[in-house]
Amino acid sequence: MSVVPDRDVALVDLLDRLLTGGVVITGDITISLADVDLVHVSLRALISSVETLMERET
């Protein structure tokens, strides 16, 4: 098993990597009262650069 040395990554570099590849964030929220589900919200967000989306479209 190889050990990867710790590297400092700047926030700008991390954000650039995320936008280049794209990221999908999903989540579910359920509000219930007395074990009865009243509201269920499903959230999905795609975060990507416009350039990446245009390349994948063609």
C-alpha distance matrix in Angstrom:
0.0 3.8 6.7 9.8 12.9 15.7 18.4 21.9 23.2 26.9 28.5 30.4 27.3 25.8 29.2 29.5 26.3 27.4 30.9 29.9 27.8 29.8 29.0 30.7 31.3 32.8 34.3 36.9 39.5 41.9 44.8 46.4 49.2 49.9 47.2 48.9 46.9 49.2 47.1 43.9 42.5 39.7 38.2 36.4 35.9 34.7 33.8 33.7 35.6 38.9 37.8 34.7 37.0 39.6 37.2 36.0 39.6 40.7
3.8 0.0 3.8 6.5 9.6 12.7 15.1 18.8 20.2 24.0 25.9 27.7 24.5 23.4 26.9 27.1 24.0 25.5 28.9 27.8 26.2 28.4 27.9 29.9 30.7 32.6 34.2 37.1 39.7 42.3 45.2 47.1 50.0 50.9 48.3 49.9 47.7 49.7 47.5 44.3 42.6 39.8 38.0 36.0 35.1 33.7 32.4 32.1 33.7 37.0 35.8 32.9 35.5 38.0 35.6 34.7 38.4 39.5
6.7 3.8 0.0 3.8 6.3 9.2 12.1 15.6 17.4 21.2 23.2 25.2 22.3 21.2 24.8 25.3 22.6 24.1 27.6 26.8 25.5 27.5 26.8 29.0 29.4 31.4 33.0 35.9 38.2 41.0 43.7 45.6 48.4 49.5 47.1 48.7 46.6 48.4 46.1 43.1 41.3 38.7 36.7 34.9 33.9 32.6 31.1 31.0 32.5 36.0 35.0 32.3 34.9 37.6 35.4 34.7 38.4 39.7
9.8 6.5 3.8 0.0 3.8 6.5 8.6 12.3 13.8 17.6 19.7 21.6 18.6 17.7 21.4 21.8 19.2 20.9 24.3 23.6 22.5 24.7 24.2 26.7 27.3 29.7 31.4 34.6 36.9 39.9 42.6 44.8 47.7 49.0 46.7 48.2 45.8 47.4 44.9 41.9 39.8 37.1 34.9 32.9 31.5 30.0 28.2 27.9 29.3 32.8 31.7 29.2 32.0 34.6 32.5 32.1 35.7 37.0
12.9 9.6 6.3 3.8 0.0 3.8 6.3 10.0 12.4 16.0 18.6 20.6 18.0 17.5 21.3 21.8 19.7 21.7 25.0 24.5 23.9 26.0 25.6 28.3 28.6 31.2 32.8 36.1 38.2 41.2 43.7 46.0 48.8 50.2 48.1 49.6 47.3 48.7 46.1 43.3 41.1 38.6 36.2 34.3 32.7 31.3 29.2 28.9 29.9 33.5 32.5 30.4 33.3 35.8 34.0 33.8 37.5 38.8
15.7 12.7 9.2 6.5 3.8 0.0 3.8 6.8 9.5 13.0 15.5 17.9 15.7 15.0 18.8 19.7 18.1 19.8 23.1 23.1 22.8 24.5 23.9 26.5 26.6 29.2 30.7 33.9 35.8 38.9 41.2 43.6 46.4 48.0 46.1 47.5 45.1 46.3 43.8 41.1 38.8 36.5 34.0 32.3 30.5 29.4 27.0 27.0 28.1 31.8 31.1 29.2 32.0 34.7 33.1 33.1 36.6 38.2
18.4 15.1 12.1 8.6 6.3 3.8 0.0 3.8 6.3 9.7 12.6 14.6 12.3 12.2 16.0 16.6 15.3 17.4 20.4 20.4 20.6 22.4 22.2 25.2 25.5 28.5 30.2 33.7 35.6 38.9 41.2 43.9 46.8 48.6 46.8 47.9 45.3 46.3 43.5 40.8 38.3 35.9 33.1 31.1 29.0 27.6 24.9 24.6 25.3 28.9 28.2 26.5 29.5 32.0 30.5 30.8 34.3 35.8
21.9 18.8 15.6 12.3 10.0 6.8 3.8 0.0 3.8 6.5 9.5 11.7 10.2 10.5 13.9 15.0 14.5 16.4 19.1 19.6 20.2 21.7 21.5 24.5 24.6 27.8 29.4 32.9 34.5 37.9 40.0 42.9 45.7 47.7 46.1 47.1 44.5 45.2 42.3 39.8 37.1 34.9 31.9 30.1 27.8 26.4 23.5 23.3 23.8 27.4 27.0 25.7 28.6 31.1 30.1 30.5 33.8 35.5
23.2 20.2 17.4 13.8 12.4 9.5 6.3 3.8 0.0 3.8 6.5 8.3 6.6 6.8 10.2 11.2 10.8 12.8 15.4 15.9 16.8 18.2 18.2 21.4 21.7 25.1 27.0 30.6 32.4 35.9 38.1 41.1 44.0 46.3 44.6 45.4 42.5 43.0 40.0 37.4 34.5 32.3 29.1 27.1 24.5 23.0 20.0 19.6 20.0 23.6 23.3 22.0 24.9 27.4 26.5 27.0 30.2 32.0
26.9 24.0 21.2 17.6 16.0 13.0 9.7 6.5 3.8 0.0 3.8 5.4 5.3 6.4 8.7 10.0 10.9 12.6 14.5 15.6 17.1 18.1 18.3 21.5 21.7 25.2 27.0 30.6 32.2 35.8 37.8 41.0 43.9 46.4 44.9 45.5 42.5 42.7 39.5 37.2 34.1 32.0 28.6 26.7 23.9 22.4 19.0 18.6 18.6 22.2 22.0 21.4 24.2 26.5 26.1 26.9 29.8 31.7
28.5 25.9 23.2 19.7 18.6 15.5 12.6 9.5 6.5 3.8 0.0 3.8 5.4 5.1 6.1 8.5 9.9 10.6 12.2 14.2 15.6 15.9 15.7 18.7 18.7 22.2 23.9 27.5 28.9 32.6 34.5 37.8 40.7 43.3 41.9 42.3 39.3 39.3 36.1 33.8 30.7 28.7 25.3 23.5 20.5 19.4 16.0 16.0 16.3 19.8 20.3 19.6 22.0 24.6 24.6 25.3 27.9 30.1
30.4 27.7 25.2 21.6 20.6 17.9 14.6 11.7 8.3 5.4 3.8 0.0 3.8 5.5 5.1 6.1 8.7 9.9 10.5 12.1 14.4 14.9 15.6 18.9 19.5 23.2 25.3 29.0 30.6 34.3 36.3 39.8 42.8 45.5 44.1 44.2 41.0 40.9 37.5 35.1 31.8 29.7 26.0 23.9 20.6 18.9 15.2 14.5 13.9 17.3 17.5 17.3 19.9 22.1 22.1 23.3 25.8 27.8
27.3 24.5 22.3 18.6 18.0 15.7 12.3 10.2 6.6 5.3 5.4 3.8 0.0 3.8 5.5 5.0 6.3 8.7 10.0 10.5 12.5 13.9 14.9 18.5 19.5 23.2 25.7 29.4 31.4 35.1 37.4 40.8 43.9 46.5 44.8 45.0 41.8 41.9 38.5 35.9 32.6 30.2 26.7 24.3 21.1 19.0 15.6 14.4 14.0 17.5 17.0 16.3 19.3 21.5 20.9 21.9 24.9 26.6
25.8 23.4 21.2 17.7 17.5 15.0 12.2 10.5 6.8 6.4 5.1 5.5 3.8 0.0 3.8 5.4 5.2 6.3 8.7 10.0 11.0 11.7 12.0 15.4 16.1 19.8 22.1 25.9 27.9 31.6 34.0 37.2 40.4 42.9 41.1 41.4 38.3 38.5 35.2 32.5 29.4 26.9 23.5 21.2 18.3 16.5 13.3 12.8 13.5 17.2 17.2 15.9 18.5 21.2 20.7 21.0 24.0 26.1
29.2 26.9 24.8 21.4 21.3 18.8 16.0 13.9 10.2 8.7 6.1 5.1 5.5 3.8 0.0 3.8 5.4 5.1 6.1 8.5 10.1 10.0 10.5 13.8 14.6 18.4 20.8 24.6 26.5 30.3 32.6 36.0 39.2 41.9 40.2 40.2 36.9 36.9 33.4 30.8 27.4 25.1 21.5 19.1 15.8 14.0 10.4 9.9 10.4 14.1 14.6 13.7 16.0 18.7 18.8 19.3 21.9 24.2
29.5 27.1 25.3 21.8 21.8 19.7 16.6 15.0 11.2 10.0 8.5 6.1 5.0 5.4 3.8 0.0 3.8 5.5 5.3 6.0 8.7 9.7 11.5 15.1 16.7 20.5 23.4 27.1 29.3 33.1 35.5 39.0 42.3 45.1 43.2 43.0 39.6 39.6 36.0 33.3 29.9 27.2 23.7 20.9 17.5 14.9 11.5 9.6 9.1 12.6 12.2 11.5 14.4 16.6 16.2 17.3 20.0 21.9
26.3 24.0 22.6 19.2 19.7 18.1 15.3 14.5 10.8 10.9 9.9 8.7 6.3 5.2 5.4 3.8 0.0 3.8 5.6 5.2 6.3 8.2 9.8 13.6 15.5 19.2 22.2 26.0 28.5 32.2 35.0 38.2 41.6 44.2 42.1 42.0 38.7 39.0 35.5 32.5 29.3 26.4 23.0 20.1 17.1 14.4 11.5 9.8 10.3 13.8 13.1 11.3 14.2 16.8 15.8 16.2 19.4 21.2
27.4 25.5 24.1 20.9 21.7 19.8 17.4 16.4 12.8 12.6 10.6 9.9 8.7 6.3 5.1 5.5 3.8 0.0 3.8 5.5 5.5 5.5 6.3 10.0 11.8 15.5 18.6 22.3 24.9 28.6 31.3 34.6 38.0 40.6 38.6 38.4 35.0 35.2 31.7 28.8 25.5 22.6 19.2 16.3 13.4 10.9 8.0 7.2 8.8 12.5 12.8 10.7 12.8 15.9 15.5 15.3 18.2 20.6
30.9 28.9 27.6 24.3 25.0 23.1 20.4 19.1 15.4 14.5 12.2 10.5 10.0 8.7 6.1 5.3 5.6 3.8 0.0 3.8 5.5 5.0 7.3 10.7 12.9 16.6 19.8 23.4 25.9 29.6 32.2 35.7 39.1 42.0 40.0 39.5 35.9 35.8 32.2 29.3 25.8 23.0 19.5 16.3 13.0 10.0 6.7 4.5 5.1 8.8 9.3 7.7 9.9 12.7 12.9 13.2 15.7 18.1
29.9 27.8 26.8 23.6 24.5 23.1 20.4 19.6 15.9 15.6 14.2 12.1 10.5 10.0 8.5 6.0 5.2 5.5 3.8 0.0 3.8 5.8 9.1 12.6 15.4 18.9 22.3 26.0 28.7 32.4 35.2 38.6 42.1 44.8 42.6 42.1 38.6 38.7 35.0 32.0 28.6 25.5 22.2 18.8 15.7 12.3 9.7 6.7 6.4 9.3 8.3 6.1 9.3 11.6 10.7 11.4 14.4 16.2
27.8 26.2 25.5 22.5 23.9 22.8 20.6 20.2 16.8 17.1 15.6 14.4 12.5 11.0 10.1 8.7 6.3 5.5 5.5 3.8 0.0 3.8 6.8 10.2 13.3 16.6 20.1 23.8 26.8 30.3 33.4 36.6 40.2 42.7 40.3 39.9 36.4 36.7 33.2 30.0 26.7 23.4 20.4 16.9 14.3 10.9 9.3 7.0 8.4 11.2 10.5 7.2 9.5 12.4 11.1 10.5 13.9 15.9
29.8 28.4 27.5 24.7 26.0 24.5 22.4 21.7 18.2 18.1 15.9 14.9 13.9 11.7 10.0 9.7 8.2 5.5 5.0 5.8 3.8 0.0 3.8 6.9 10.1 13.4 17.0 20.5 23.5 27.0 30.0 33.3 36.9 39.5 37.2 36.6 33.1 33.2 29.7 26.5 23.2 19.9 16.8 13.3 10.5 7.2 5.7 4.3 7.2 10.0 10.6 7.5 8.4 12.0 11.8 10.7 13.4 16.1
29.0 27.9 26.8 24.2 25.6 23.9 22.2 21.5 18.2 18.3 15.7 15.6 14.9 12.0 10.5 11.5 9.8 6.3 7.3 9.1 6.8 3.8 0.0 3.8 6.5 10.0 13.4 17.1 20.0 23.6 26.6 29.8 33.4 36.0 33.7 33.2 29.7 30.0 26.5 23.3 20.1 16.9 13.8 10.6 8.2 5.9 5.2 6.4 10.0 12.8 14.0 11.2 11.4 15.2 15.3 13.7 16.0 19.1
30.7 29.9 29.0 26.7 28.3 26.5 25.2 24.5 21.4 21.5 18.7 18.9 18.5 15.4 13.8 15.1 13.6 10.0 10.7 12.6 10.2 6.9 3.8 0.0 3.8 6.5 10.2 13.7 16.8 20.2 23.4 26.5 30.2 32.8 30.4 29.8 26.2 26.6 23.1 19.8 16.6 13.3 10.4 7.1 5.7 4.6 6.3 8.6 12.4 14.6 16.3 13.5 12.8 16.5 17.1 14.9 16.6 20.0
31.3 30.7 29.4 27.3 28.6 26.6 25.5 24.6 21.7 21.7 18.7 19.5 19.5 16.1 14.6 16.7 15.5 11.8 12.9 15.4 13.3 10.1 6.5 3.8 0.0 3.8 6.9 10.6 13.5 17.1 20.1 23.3 26.9 29.5 27.2 26.8 23.3 23.7 20.2 17.1 14.0 11.0 8.0 5.7 5.1 6.5 7.9 11.2 14.8 17.1 19.3 16.8 16.0 19.8 20.7 18.6 20.0 23.5
32.8 32.6 31.4 29.7 31.2 29.2 28.5 27.8 25.1 25.2 22.2 23.2 23.2 19.8 18.4 20.5 19.2 15.5 16.6 18.9 16.6 13.4 10.0 6.5 3.8 0.0 3.8 7.2 10.4 13.8 17.0 20.1 23.7 26.2 23.8 23.3 19.8 20.3 17.0 13.7 10.9 7.7 5.5 4.4 6.4 8.8 11.2 14.5 18.1 20.0 22.4 19.8 18.5 22.2 23.2 20.7 21.8 25.4
34.3 34.2 33.0 31.4 32.8 30.7 30.2 29.4 27.0 27.0 23.9 25.3 25.7 22.1 20.8 23.4 22.2 18.6 19.8 22.3 20.1 17.0 13.4 10.2 6.9 3.8 0.0 3.8 6.8 10.2 13.4 16.4 20.1 22.6 20.3 19.9 16.5 17.1 14.0 10.8 8.4 6.1 5.1 6.6 9.1 12.1 14.3 17.8 21.4 23.3 25.8 23.4 22.1 25.7 26.9 24.4 25.3 29.0
36.9 37.1 35.9 34.6 36.1 33.9 33.7 32.9 30.6 30.6 27.5 29.0 29.4 25.9 24.6 27.1 26.0 22.3 23.4 26.0 23.8 20.5 17.1 13.7 10.6 7.2 3.8 0.0 3.8 6.7 10.1 13.0 16.7 19.1 16.8 16.2 12.7 13.5 10.6 7.3 5.8 4.5 6.0 8.8 11.9 15.2 17.7 21.2 24.7 26.3 29.0 26.7 25.1 28.6 29.9 27.2 27.9 31.5
39.5 39.7 38.2 36.9 38.2 35.8 35.6 34.5 32.4 32.2 28.9 30.6 31.4 27.9 26.5 29.3 28.5 24.9 25.9 28.7 26.8 23.5 20.0 16.8 13.5 10.4 6.8 3.8 0.0 3.8 6.6 9.8 13.4 16.2 14.4 13.8 10.5 10.8 8.0 5.7 5.1 6.4 8.1 11.5 14.3 17.9 20.0 23.7 27.1 28.7 31.6 29.5 27.9 31.4 32.9 30.4 30.9 34.6
41.9 42.3 41.0 39.9 41.2 38.9 38.9 37.9 35.9 35.8 32.6 34.3 35.1 31.6 30.3 33.1 32.2 28.6 29.6 32.4 30.3 27.0 23.6 20.2 17.1 13.8 10.2 6.7 3.8 0.0 3.8 6.3 10.0 12.7 10.8 10.0 6.7 7.5 5.7 4.4 6.4 8.7 11.2 14.8 17.8 21.4 23.7 27.3 30.7 32.2 35.1 33.0 31.2 34.6 36.2 33.5 33.9 37.5
44.8 45.2 43.7 42.6 43.7 41.2 41.2 40.0 38.1 37.8 34.5 36.3 37.4 34.0 32.6 35.5 35.0 31.3 32.2 35.2 33.4 30.0 26.6 23.4 20.1 17.0 13.4 10.1 6.6 3.8 0.0 3.8 7.0 10.3 9.5 8.6 6.0 5.7 5.1 6.4 8.6 11.7 14.0 17.7 20.5 24.2 26.3 30.0 33.2 34.6 37.7 35.9 34.1 37.4 39.2 36.7 36.9 40.6
46.4 47.1 45.6 44.8 46.0 43.6 43.9 42.9 41.1 41.0 37.8 39.8 40.8 37.2 36.0 39.0 38.2 34.6 35.7 38.6 36.6 33.3 29.8 26.5 23.3 20.1 16.4 13.0 9.8 6.3 3.8 0.0 3.8 6.6 5.9 5.2 4.2 5.1 6.9 8.7 11.7 14.7 17.4 21.0 23.9 27.6 29.8 33.5 36.8 38.2 41.2 39.3 37.4 40.8 42.4 39.8 40.0 43.7
49.2 50.0 48.4 47.7 48.8 46.4 46.8 45.7 44.0 43.9 40.7 42.8 43.9 40.4 39.2 42.3 41.6 38.0 39.1 42.1 40.2 36.9 33.4 30.2 26.9 23.7 20.1 16.7 13.4 10.0 7.0 3.8 0.0 3.8 5.4 5.3 6.6 7.0 9.8 12.2 15.3 18.4 21.0 24.6 27.5 31.2 33.3 37.0 40.2 41.6 44.7 42.9 41.0 44.4 46.1 43.5 43.6 47.3
49.9 50.9 49.5 49.0 50.2 48.0 48.6 47.7 46.3 46.4 43.3 45.5 46.5 42.9 41.9 45.1 44.2 40.6 42.0 44.8 42.7 39.5 36.0 32.8 29.5 26.2 22.6 19.1 16.2 12.7 10.3 6.6 3.8 0.0 3.8 5.5 8.4 9.8 13.0 15.0 18.3 21.1 23.9 27.5 30.5 34.1 36.2 39.9 43.3 44.8 47.8 45.7 43.9 47.3 48.8 46.1 46.4 50.0
47.2 48.3 47.1 46.7 48.1 46.1 46.8 46.1 44.6 44.9 41.9 44.1 44.8 41.1 40.2 43.2 42.1 38.6 40.0 42.6 40.3 37.2 33.7 30.4 27.2 23.8 20.3 16.8 14.4 10.8 9.5 5.9 5.4 3.8 0.0 3.8 6.4 9.2 11.9 13.1 16.6 18.9 21.9 25.3 28.5 32.0 34.3 37.9 41.4 42.9 45.7 43.5 41.7 45.1 46.4 43.6 43.9 47.5
48.9 49.9 48.7 48.2 49.6 47.5 47.9 47.1 45.4 45.5 42.3 44.2 45.0 41.4 40.2 43.0 42.0 38.4 39.5 42.1 39.9 36.6 33.2 29.8 26.8 23.3 19.9 16.2 13.8 10.0 8.6 5.2 5.3 5.5 3.8 0.0 3.8 6.1 9.3 11.1 14.7 17.4 20.7 24.1 27.4 30.9 33.5 37.0 40.4 41.6 44.6 42.5 40.4 43.6 45.2 42.3 42.3 45.9
46.9 47.7 46.6 45.8 47.3 45.1 45.3 44.5 42.5 42.5 39.3 41.0 41.8 38.3 36.9 39.6 38.7 35.0 35.9 38.6 36.4 33.1 29.7 26.2 23.3 19.8 16.5 12.7 10.5 6.7 6.0 4.2 6.6 8.4 6.4 3.8 0.0 3.8 6.0 7.3 11.0 13.6 16.9 20.4 23.7 27.2 29.8 33.4 36.7 37.9 40.8 38.8 36.6 39.9 41.5 38.6 38.6 42.2
49.2 49.7 48.4 47.4 48.7 46.3 46.3 45.2 43.0 42.7 39.3 40.9 41.9 38.5 36.9 39.6 39.0 35.2 35.8 38.7 36.7 33.2 30.0 26.6 23.7 20.3 17.1 13.5 10.8 7.5 5.7 5.1 7.0 9.8 9.2 6.1 3.8 0.0 3.8 6.9 10.2 13.6 16.6 20.2 23.3 26.9 29.5 33.1 36.2 37.1 40.3 38.5 36.3 39.4 41.3 38.6 38.3 42.0
47.1 47.5 46.1 44.9 46.1 43.8 43.5 42.3 40.0 39.5 36.1 37.5 38.5 35.2 33.4 36.0 35.5 31.7 32.2 35.0 33.2 29.7 26.5 23.1 20.2 17.0 14.0 10.6 8.0 5.7 5.1 6.9 9.8 13.0 11.9 9.3 6.0 3.8 0.0 3.8 6.5 10.1 12.9 16.6 19.6 23.2 25.8 29.3 32.4 33.3 36.5 34.8 32.5 35.6 37.6 35.1 34.8 38.5
43.9 44.3 43.1 41.9 43.3 41.1 40.8 39.8 37.4 37.2 33.8 35.1 35.9 32.5 30.8 33.3 32.5 28.8 29.3 32.0 30.0 26.5 23.3 19.8 17.1 13.7 10.8 7.3 5.7 4.4 6.4 8.7 12.2 15.0 13.1 11.1 7.3 6.9 3.8 0.0 3.8 6.7 10.0 13.4 16.7 20.2 23.0 26.5 29.7 30.7 33.7 31.8 29.6 32.7 34.5 31.8 31.7 35.3
42.5 42.6 41.3 39.8 41.1 38.8 38.3 37.1 34.5 34.1 30.7 31.8 32.6 29.4 27.4 29.9 29.3 25.5 25.8 28.6 26.7 23.2 20.1 16.6 14.0 10.9 8.4 5.8 5.1 6.4 8.6 11.7 15.3 18.3 16.6 14.7 11.0 10.2 6.5 3.8 0.0 3.8 6.4 10.0 13.1 16.7 19.4 22.9 26.1 27.0 30.1 28.3 26.1 29.3 31.2 28.6 28.5 32.3
39.7 39.8 38.7 37.1 38.6 36.5 35.9 34.9 32.3 32.0 28.7 29.7 30.2 26.9 25.1 27.2 26.4 22.6 23.0 25.5 23.4 19.9 16.9 13.3 11.0 7.7 6.1 4.5 6.4 8.7 11.7 14.7 18.4 21.1 18.9 17.4 13.6 13.6 10.1 6.7 3.8 0.0 3.8 6.8 10.3 13.7 16.6 20.0 23.3 24.4 27.2 25.2 23.0 26.3 27.9 25.2 25.3 29.0
38.2 38.0 36.7 34.9 36.2 34.0 33.1 31.9 29.1 28.6 25.3 26.0 26.7 23.5 21.5 23.7 23.0 19.2 19.5 22.2 20.4 16.8 13.8 10.4 8.0 5.5 5.1 6.0 8.1 11.2 14.0 17.4 21.0 23.9 21.9 20.7 16.9 16.6 12.9 10.0 6.4 3.8 0.0 3.8 6.8 10.4 13.0 16.5 19.8 21.0 24.0 22.0 20.1 23.4 25.1 22.8 23.0 26.8
36.4 36.0 34.9 32.9 34.3 32.3 31.1 30.1 27.1 26.7 23.5 23.9 24.3 21.2 19.1 20.9 20.1 16.3 16.3 18.8 16.9 13.3 10.6 7.1 5.7 4.4 6.6 8.8 11.5 14.8 17.7 21.0 24.6 27.5 25.3 24.1 20.4 20.2 16.6 13.4 10.0 6.8 3.8 0.0 3.8 6.9 10.0 13.2 16.6 17.8 20.5 18.4 16.5 19.9 21.4 19.0 19.4 23.2
35.9 35.1 33.9 31.5 32.7 30.5 29.0 27.8 24.5 23.9 20.5 20.6 21.1 18.3 15.8 17.5 17.1 13.4 13.0 15.7 14.3 10.5 8.2 5.7 5.1 6.4 9.1 11.9 14.3 17.8 20.5 23.9 27.5 30.5 28.5 27.4 23.7 23.3 19.6 16.7 13.1 10.3 6.8 3.8 0.0 3.8 6.4 9.8 13.1 14.4 17.3 15.5 13.8 17.3 19.0 17.0 17.7 21.4
34.7 33.7 32.6 30.0 31.3 29.4 27.6 26.4 23.0 22.4 19.4 18.9 19.0 16.5 14.0 14.9 14.4 10.9 10.0 12.3 10.9 7.2 5.9 4.6 6.5 8.8 12.1 15.2 17.9 21.4 24.2 27.6 31.2 34.1 32.0 30.9 27.2 26.9 23.2 20.2 16.7 13.7 10.4 6.9 3.8 0.0 3.8 6.4 9.8 11.2 13.8 11.7 10.2 13.8 15.3 13.5 14.4 18.0
33.8 32.4 31.1 28.2 29.2 27.0 24.9 23.5 20.0 19.0 16.0 15.2 15.6 13.3 10.4 11.5 11.5 8.0 6.7 9.7 9.3 5.7 5.2 6.3 7.9 11.2 14.3 17.7 20.0 23.7 26.3 29.8 33.3 36.2 34.3 33.5 29.8 29.5 25.8 23.0 19.4 16.6 13.0 10.0 6.4 3.8 0.0 3.8 7.1 9.5 11.9 10.3 9.8 13.4 14.7 13.8 15.2 18.6
33.7 32.1 31.0 27.9 28.9 27.0 24.6 23.3 19.6 18.6 16.0 14.5 14.4 12.8 9.9 9.6 9.8 7.2 4.5 6.7 7.0 4.3 6.4 8.6 11.2 14.5 17.8 21.2 23.7 27.3 30.0 33.5 37.0 39.9 37.9 37.0 33.4 33.1 29.3 26.5 22.9 20.0 16.5 13.2 9.8 6.4 3.8 0.0 3.8 6.5 8.3 6.6 6.9 10.3 11.4 11.1 12.8 15.8
35.6 33.7 32.5 29.3 29.9 28.1 25.3 23.8 20.0 18.6 16.3 13.9 14.0 13.5 10.4 9.1 10.3 8.8 5.1 6.4 8.4 7.2 10.0 12.4 14.8 18.1 21.4 24.7 27.1 30.7 33.2 36.8 40.2 43.3 41.4 40.4 36.7 36.2 32.4 29.7 26.1 23.3 19.8 16.6 13.1 9.8 7.1 3.8 0.0 3.8 5.4 5.3 6.5 8.8 10.2 11.1 12.6 15.1
38.9 37.0 36.0 32.8 33.5 31.8 28.9 27.4 23.6 22.2 19.8 17.3 17.5 17.2 14.1 12.6 13.8 12.5 8.8 9.3 11.2 10.0 12.8 14.6 17.1 20.0 23.3 26.3 28.7 32.2 34.6 38.2 41.6 44.8 42.9 41.6 37.9 37.1 33.3 30.7 27.0 24.4 21.0 17.8 14.4 11.2 9.5 6.5 3.8 0.0 3.8 5.5 5.1 6.2 8.7 10.1 10.6 12.9
37.8 35.8 35.0 31.7 32.5 31.1 28.2 27.0 23.3 22.0 20.3 17.5 17.0 17.2 14.6 12.2 13.1 12.8 9.3 8.3 10.5 10.6 14.0 16.3 19.3 22.4 25.8 29.0 31.6 35.1 37.7 41.2 44.7 47.8 45.7 44.6 40.8 40.3 36.5 33.7 30.1 27.2 24.0 20.5 17.3 13.8 11.9 8.3 5.4 3.8 0.0 3.8 5.5 5.2 6.2 8.8 10.0 11.4
34.7 32.9 32.3 29.2 30.4 29.2 26.5 25.7 22.0 21.4 19.6 17.3 16.3 15.9 13.7 11.5 11.3 10.7 7.7 6.1 7.2 7.5 11.2 13.5 16.8 19.8 23.4 26.7 29.5 33.0 35.9 39.3 42.9 45.7 43.5 42.5 38.8 38.5 34.8 31.8 28.3 25.2 22.0 18.4 15.5 11.7 10.3 6.6 5.3 5.5 3.8 0.0 3.8 5.5 5.2 6.4 8.7 10.6
37.0 35.5 34.9 32.0 33.3 32.0 29.5 28.6 24.9 24.2 22.0 19.9 19.3 18.5 16.0 14.4 14.2 12.8 9.9 9.3 9.5 8.4 11.4 12.8 16.0 18.5 22.1 25.1 27.9 31.2 34.1 37.4 41.0 43.9 41.7 40.4 36.6 36.3 32.5 29.6 26.1 23.0 20.1 16.5 13.8 10.2 9.8 6.9 6.5 5.1 5.5 3.8 0.0 3.8 5.5 5.3 6.2 9.1
39.6 38.0 37.6 34.6 35.8 34.7 32.0 31.1 27.4 26.5 24.6 22.1 21.5 21.2 18.7 16.6 16.8 15.9 12.7 11.6 12.4 12.0 15.2 16.5 19.8 22.2 25.7 28.6 31.4 34.6 37.4 40.8 44.4 47.3 45.1 43.6 39.9 39.4 35.6 32.7 29.3 26.3 23.4 19.9 17.3 13.8 13.4 10.3 8.8 6.2 5.2 5.5 3.8 0.0 3.8 5.5 5.1 6.8
37.2 35.6 35.4 32.5 34.0 33.1 30.5 30.1 26.5 26.1 24.6 22.1 20.9 20.7 18.8 16.2 15.8 15.5 12.9 10.7 11.1 11.8 15.3 17.1 20.7 23.2 26.9 29.9 32.9 36.2 39.2 42.4 46.1 48.8 46.4 45.2 41.5 41.3 37.6 34.5 31.2 27.9 25.1 21.4 19.0 15.3 14.7 11.4 10.2 8.7 6.2 5.2 5.5 3.8 0.0 3.8 5.5 5.8
36.0 34.7 34.7 32.1 33.8 33.1 30.8 30.5 27.0 26.9 25.3 23.3 21.9 21.0 19.3 17.3 16.2 15.3 13.2 11.4 10.5 10.7 13.7 14.9 18.6 20.7 24.4 27.2 30.4 33.5 36.7 39.8 43.5 46.1 43.6 42.3 38.6 38.6 35.1 31.8 28.6 25.2 22.8 19.0 17.0 13.5 13.8 11.1 11.1 10.1 8.8 6.4 5.3 5.5 3.8 0.0 3.8 5.6
39.6 38.4 38.4 35.7 37.5 36.6 34.3 33.8 30.2 29.8 27.9 25.8 24.9 24.0 21.9 20.0 19.4 18.2 15.7 14.4 13.9 13.4 16.0 16.6 20.0 21.8 25.3 27.9 30.9 33.9 36.9 40.0 43.6 46.4 43.9 42.3 38.6 38.3 34.8 31.7 28.5 25.3 23.0 19.4 17.7 14.4 15.2 12.8 12.6 10.6 10.0 8.7 6.2 5.1 5.5 3.8 0.0 3.8
40.7 39.5 39.7 37.0 38.8 38.2 35.8 35.5 32.0 31.7 30.1 27.8 26.6 26.1 24.2 21.9 21.2 20.6 18.1 16.2 15.9 16.1 19.1 20.0 23.5 25.4 29.0 31.5 34.6 37.5 40.6 43.7 47.3 50.0 47.5 45.9 42.2 42.0 38.5 35.3 32.3 29.0 26.8 23.2 21.4 18.0 18.6 15.8 15.1 12.9 11.4 10.6 9.1 6.8 5.8 5.6 3.8 0.0
